[in-house]
Every structure is written in structure tokens, then in C-alpha cells.
Amino acid sequence: MSRIRFEGISKSYRDAIALDRIELDIEPAGLTVVCGPPGCGKSVLMRILIGLEAPSAGRILFDGEDITEMPAAERSIGYVPQSFALFPHMSVFDNIAYPMALQGVPRSEIAARVDQAAGILHIRPLLAKRPTQLSGGEKQRAAIARGILKNADIFILDDPLVGLDFKLRESLMEDLKDMRAEIGATFLHITSDPLEALTMAEHLVVMDRGRLVEAGPVDAVYYDPTCLRTIELVGFPRCNVLPGHIDPTSAVCATAIGRLPITLENGATSHDAMVAIRPEDIVPPGTGPTPLGIGKVTLVENLGSESVVYVQLHETTLVTTVPVRTLASLDLGDPFPLAMRPGGPILFDRASGRRIGRITSSSGEMHDG
């Protein structure tokens, strides 16, 4: 299986730094999602991998071979752009087949592979049509099929689901995962959507401001991040992040919502901290969770199967999620008891943003809102 390594990749445009010393290994034969806010450098990194741009410094290794100076046409990489880029005068079949035809693949093999891709992406009935006869979602499926049928070891999907409605994106995400497993290639999927990233990824790469924030298996990056910026960027709804002050002698962190029991890691000595509490770690009181107090509802957003509830506790607004089926009707100003799931919330050093501990299962000090 083909392995990619970025070694010290940097890219500058005059005085603007787009990439800053990226060190990254891409797992072979897997689905790696590179995510981060717009302008973080993820698309620049992919253009350098494809060969459309040259790095200002560093090199790219492909199975140990330095391909940094290799022309784009010689790299075994397929590309699915954000735009459809379909030829309007060609049928859907010929659009999908076009890259293989350029490579001189026999027509019989082209037909079999187009049929395979069209079957996975549910577009077989569309093969005889022209792009102008397709909906937006159908065009995207055709563009994806064309991009992944090049004879290549690596396929880059540059935010191909942007602009599609949620249900269509959800369906295409499953189709893309099935397709990657079917052809056994390495997929690199680029997105700014954290929910899409978590749904798609086997391995997750988080970027911000031209730098690599964190990379690893998706569960490890989500549940056990080492950087505060990771937990801020990856997850939906947004994470609750509160400043705090650590008292190491009593093993607590004082915050605006109370004194929270903590366990420090690796001999951490920081006193100024940030406490990151994901919405799913704020739960109804009961046996086990650390009680926080009774807040007041300020906003409820219905997402279908669950609601996002904003609750003010003292001067702090906390965000939590509640399954709709367990939620009685809530009005603004209603009391809302809060507790915190132990072991989930994480402590980060305020200056460096590095993880230094976790909130533990001991009882906290409860406040009334």
C-alpha cells in the first residue's frame, strides 16, 4: 500500500505564511479527513501533494521516493475538485470515463469500472444523460465517480459535498466510505465541516493557521485530544471552554461554574488553565455525574432527534444536547438542572494550549443559578 509523508512542508506567498513546517504521515488504504477552518492551509497542502504548487521548503515522500519535483501528470494521484467540472457536451458515461480514456485503458475495462462506480454511487440510470439534465446532487456523484476512476493509489476529494443539502450529504458520505472500501485505495477528504469530518474519518488531521494541530485515529483525536485548539475545532455543537485557576494542593480547578475536581497529568505544574467541556458531557443530575447547579434556559435549537439547549449558570452560558424524546417543552427562563459527566472534560494549560489533566469523578461544589 502506498504511503505518503510530508517532511517540513512550508509554503509562503510573499509575506503570508500558508503552511508552517508540516510533518505528517498519511495512513495507507484508509480514509483520512483533513479538516480546519477556511484559510487554514489544507487545500494548499493538497495542491502541493498533487503537484499543482511547489513548497517553499520541505519534501514529499511517496513510498520512500521523493516526489517533490515530480510533474503532476506523473504522480499516481486522483483528484475530485470542489466544482463539478463536467463537460456539458458529453454524456455522464463519457464524463466518468474520460480520465481512463486519456490513460489508454481498454474500452471494455472502462465500461466495467464505470458501471461499478455508478452502481456504488446510485447513478446507473443517469449514464446516458448530459450534465445539463442532472440535479446538483447527481452532478456531484458523477464528478466523484470520474475523479476516483483514474488509475491511482491516492485520491484527494477537495470538499466535494459543499453546498449540498444535509440529507444528500449524509447519503454521499456513506457512498464515499463504501467506495473507498470497495477499491481499497487511500482517500484524502478535505472539509471545513467538523460534523462531516467526524462522520467520514478513519484518521483525522486537524489544521489551523497553516499549522498541523493534531493527527491520529478519529476516536483518539475526538475523545483524547492533546491540544485545546483541537477540541475547539472538532465537534458539534461547539465545545464549552472556560478559564480556570488550579489549586494543586486541593486538586481542584476554580471556574465561574464552581470548583471542579481534577487529576493532573505528567507532572503538570500550570496554575492558569482552560476547562473544555463537550456538550454531551453536560448531563442531567443523577448517580455518578458531578452536580453543577440549576441554570436557566436561554435558547433551544431543535435538530430533529435532539435539541441543543443553551443554559445560563451564573454569568456563564453552557451548551448541552438533549434527546428530543426525553425533553419536555422548555420555555426561556425555565430552570434546568446541570451535572457534568466525569472523565470527559479536559484541562489545558492556558498559555500553551496543551492538555494537562482531566476533571475527575469526585463531587464538585454545586451552585444555584
C-alpha positions in Angstrom: 0.0 0.0 0.0 1.2 3.5 -0.9 2.4 5.7 2.0 2.7 9.5 1.9 5.0 11.5 4.2 5.1 15.3 4.4 8.5 16.4 5.8 8.8 20.0 6.9 6.4 21.3 4.2 6.2 25.1 4.3 4.6 27.5 1.8 4.7 31.3 1.7 3.2 33.8 -0.6 5.3 36.9 -0.3 5.0 37.7 3.4 2.0 35.5 4.1 2.7 32.0 5.5 0.2 29.5 4.2 1.9 26.3 5.6 4.4 26.2 8.5 6.7 23.1 8.7 4.1 20.4 8.3 5.2 17.0 9.5 2.6 14.3 8.6 2.2 10.7 7.7 -0.9 9.6 5.8 -2.1 6.1 6.7 -2.3 3.9 3.6 -5.5 2.2 2.4 -7.7 4.3 4.7 -9.9 7.4 4.7 -8.1 10.3 6.2 -10.0 13.6 6.6 -8.1 16.9 6.7 -10.2 19.5 8.5 -9.9 23.0 9.7 -11.5 26.4 9.2 -11.4 28.2 5.8 -7.9 29.5 5.1 -6.1 27.1 7.4 -3.9 25.7 4.6 -5.5 22.3 4.0 -6.2 22.9 0.3 -2.7 24.4 -0.2 -1.2 21.2 1.3 -3.3 19.1 -1.1 -2.3 21.2 -4.1 1.3 20.7 -3.2 0.7 16.9 -2.9 -1.0 16.8 -6.3 1.9 18.8 -7.9 -0.1 22.0 -8.8 2.1 24.0 -6.5 5.7 23.7 -5.2 6.5 24.0 -1.5 8.8 26.8 -0.3 10.6 24.3 1.9 10.4 20.6 2.7 9.7 17.5 0.7 7.0 14.8 0.0 7.9 11.1 0.1 5.7 8.6 -1.7 6.7 5.0 -0.6 10.0 6.5 0.4 10.6 8.2 -3.0 11.0 12.0 -3.1 8.3 13.3 -5.5 8.6 17.0 -4.5 9.9 17.9 -8.0 7.9 15.3 -9.9 5.4 16.7 -12.5 1.7 16.5 -11.6 0.9 14.2 -14.5 3.4 11.6 -13.3 2.0 11.4 -9.8 -0.3 8.4 -9.1 -3.0 10.7 -7.6 -6.6 11.1 -8.5 -8.4 14.4 -7.7 -12.1 15.2 -7.2 -12.5 19.1 -7.2 -15.0 21.1 -5.3 -16.7 22.2 -8.5 -18.4 19.6 -10.8 -16.2 20.5 -13.8 -18.3 18.2 -16.1 -18.1 18.5 -19.9 -21.6 19.6 -21.0 -21.3 18.1 -24.5 -20.5 14.6 -23.1 -22.8 12.0 -21.6 -22.4 11.2 -17.9 -20.8 7.9 -19.0 -18.2 9.6 -21.2 -17.5 12.2 -18.5 -16.8 9.5 -15.9 -14.7 7.5 -18.5 -12.7 10.5 -19.7 -9.6 10.1 -17.3 -9.3 6.4 -18.1 -9.6 7.1 -21.8 -6.7 9.5 -21.6 -4.7 6.8 -19.8 -5.4 4.4 -22.7 -7.5 1.9 -20.6 -9.3 -0.6 -22.9 -12.9 0.3 -23.6 -14.2 -3.0 -22.1 -12.4 -2.3 -18.8 -13.6 1.3 -18.8 -17.2 0.1 -19.2 -16.9 -2.3 -16.3 -15.3 0.2 -14.0 -17.8 3.0 -14.8 -20.6 0.5 -14.2 -19.0 -0.4 -10.8 -18.7 3.2 -9.7 -22.1 4.2 -11.0 -23.6 1.3 -9.0 -21.9 2.3 -5.8 -23.0 6.0 -6.3 -26.5 5.1 -7.5 -26.3 6.8 -10.9 -26.5 3.9 -13.3 -29.8 5.3 -14.8 -28.1 8.6 -15.5 -25.2 7.3 -17.6 -26.8 8.2 -21.0 -27.9 11.7 -19.9 -26.0 15.0 -20.3 -24.9 17.0 -17.2 -27.5 19.7 -18.0 -30.2 17.1 -17.3 -28.9 16.4 -13.8 -29.6 17.9 -10.4 -26.8 19.3 -8.3 -26.5 16.1 -6.2 -26.4 14.0 -9.4 -23.7 16.1 -10.9 -21.7 15.8 -7.7 -22.0 12.0 -7.8 -20.9 11.9 -11.5 -17.9 14.2 -10.7 -16.9 11.9 -7.8 -17.2 8.8 -9.9 -14.9 10.4 -12.6 -12.4 11.5 -10.0 -11.9 8.2 -8.4 -11.7 6.0 -11.5 -8.3 7.2 -12.6 -5.7 4.5 -12.1 -4.2 5.9 -9.0 -3.1 4.9 -5.5 -4.2 8.1 -3.7 -7.5 10.0 -4.3 -8.0 13.6 -3.0 -11.5 14.8 -2.5 -11.5 18.6 -2.1 -14.6 19.4 -0.1 -16.9 17.6 -2.7 -20.0 17.8 -0.6 -20.0 21.6 0.0 -23.3 23.3 -1.0 -25.4 20.1 -0.9 -28.3 19.8 1.4 -27.9 17.8 4.6 -29.7 14.6 3.6 -27.9 14.4 0.3 -24.5 15.0 2.0 -25.4 12.3 4.5 -26.1 9.8 1.7 -23.0 10.7 -0.2 -20.8 10.3 2.9 -21.9 6.7 3.2 -21.4 6.1 -0.5 -17.9 7.5 -0.4 -16.9 5.3 2.6 -18.3 2.3 0.7 -16.4 3.2 -2.4 -13.1 3.6 -0.6 -13.5 0.1 0.9 -14.5 -1.3 -2.5 -11.5 -0.1 -4.4 -9.0 -0.4 -1.5 -7.3 3.0 -2.2 -6.2 5.8 0.1 -8.7 8.6 0.3 -7.8 12.1 1.5 -11.0 14.1 2.1 -10.8 17.8 2.7 -13.6 19.7 4.6 -14.2 22.7 6.8 -17.3 21.0 8.4 -16.4 19.3 11.7 -19.5 17.1 11.7 -18.7 15.9 8.2 -15.1 15.2 9.3 -16.2 13.1 12.3 -18.7 11.2 10.2 -16.3 10.4 7.4 -12.9 9.9 9.0 -11.0 6.8 10.0 -8.0 9.1 10.6 -8.4 12.8 11.3 -5.9 15.6 10.6 -6.7 19.0 12.2 -5.1 22.1 10.8 -5.3 25.8 11.8 -3.5 28.9 10.6 -1.1 26.9 8.4 0.0 24.5 11.1 -0.8 20.9 12.0 -2.7 20.9 15.2 -3.2 17.2 15.8 -3.5 14.0 13.8 -4.5 10.4 14.6 -7.3 7.9 14.6 -10.6 9.8 14.7 -11.7 8.4 18.2 -8.4 9.4 19.8 -8.5 12.9 18.3 -12.0 13.4 19.5 -12.0 11.8 22.9 -8.4 12.2 23.9 -7.1 15.4 22.2 -3.7 16.8 23.3 -4.4 20.4 22.2 -7.1 22.9 23.2 -7.4 24.1 19.6 -8.5 20.5 18.5 -11.4 20.4 20.9 -12.4 23.9 19.8 -12.4 23.0 16.1 -13.6 19.4 16.1 -17.2 18.8 17.3 -20.7 20.0 17.0 -22.3 21.8 18.8 -19.3 23.9 19.9 -17.4 22.9 23.0 -17.8 24.8 26.3 -14.4 26.4 27.2 -14.0 28.1 30.5 -10.9 29.8 32.1 -9.9 28.4 35.5 -7.3 28.5 38.2 -5.7 25.3 39.5 -5.1 24.8 43.3 -2.7 21.8 43.2 -2.8 21.3 47.0 -6.6 20.6 47.0 -6.7 19.1 43.4 -9.4 21.4 42.2 -9.8 24.0 39.4 -11.8 27.1 40.3 -14.1 28.3 37.5 -17.1 30.5 37.0 -19.3 27.5 37.4 -17.7 26.1 40.5 -14.6 24.4 41.9 -14.1 21.3 39.8 -12.2 18.2 41.0 -9.2 17.4 38.8 -6.4 15.0 38.1 -3.2 16.4 36.6 -1.1 14.5 34.1 2.6 14.1 33.5 3.7 16.3 36.5 1.8 19.3 35.2 2.5 22.5 37.3 0.4 25.0 35.5 -2.0 27.2 37.6 -3.8 29.0 34.8 -6.0 26.6 32.8 -8.8 26.3 30.3 -11.5 23.7 31.0 -13.1 22.2 27.9 -16.5 20.5 28.4 -18.2 19.0 25.4 -22.0 19.4 25.2 -22.5 15.7 25.6 -20.6 15.8 28.9 -23.2 18.1 30.5 -26.0 15.8 31.6 -29.0 15.6 33.9 -28.1 15.1 37.6 -28.0 11.6 38.9 -25.8 8.9 40.3 -22.2 9.5 39.2 -22.2 12.9 37.4 -20.7 15.8 39.3 -23.6 18.3 40.0 -23.0 21.9 38.8 -26.2 23.6 39.8 -29.6 24.8 38.4 -29.3 27.2 35.4 -31.9 29.0 33.3 -32.7 28.2 29.7 -31.8 30.9 27.3 -32.2 29.2 23.9 -33.4 25.8 22.5 -32.4 24.7 18.9 -34.3 21.7 17.6 -32.0 19.5 15.4 -34.6 16.7 14.8 -33.7 13.8 17.0 -32.0 16.0 19.6 -32.1 19.6 20.8 -29.3 21.9 21.6 -30.0 23.7 24.9 -28.2 26.9 26.0 -28.3 27.3 29.8 -27.0 30.2 31.8 -25.3 29.3 35.1 -24.4 32.4 36.9 -22.8 34.6 34.2 -21.7 31.7 32.0 -23.7 30.1 29.2 -23.3 26.4 28.8 -24.3 24.4 25.7 -25.7 20.8 26.1 -27.6 18.4 23.9 -30.7 16.5 24.9 -32.6 13.8 23.0 -36.0 15.2 21.9 -37.9 12.2 23.1 -36.7 12.8 26.7 -37.2 16.5 26.6 -40.4 18.1 27.9 -41.4 21.5 26.4 -38.9 24.2 27.5 -39.5 27.9 27.7 -37.0 30.6 28.0 -36.1 31.2 31.7 -37.1 27.7 32.8 -34.9 26.1 35.4 -32.5 23.5 34.1 -30.5 21.3 36.5 -27.0 20.6 35.2 -24.4 18.0 36.0 -21.1 17.0 34.4 -20.0 13.6 33.2 -16.7 12.8 35.0 -13.7 11.7 32.9 -14.8 13.6 29.8 -13.9 17.3 30.4 -10.3 18.1 29.8 -7.9 20.6 31.3 -5.5 22.6 29.1 -2.6 24.9 30.0 -3.9 28.4 29.3 -0.6 29.7 27.8 0.4 26.7 25.6 -2.9 25.1 24.9 -1.5 21.7 25.8 -3.5 19.1 27.8 -2.5 18.9 31.4 -5.3 16.9 33.1 -9.0 15.9 33.4 -12.0 16.6 35.5 -12.5 13.6 37.9 -15.5 11.8 39.4 -15.2 13.4 42.8 -18.1 15.6 44.0 -17.9 19.2 42.9 -19.4 22.3 44.6 -22.9 22.8 43.4 -24.3 26.3 42.7 -27.8 27.5 42.2 -28.5 29.7 39.1 
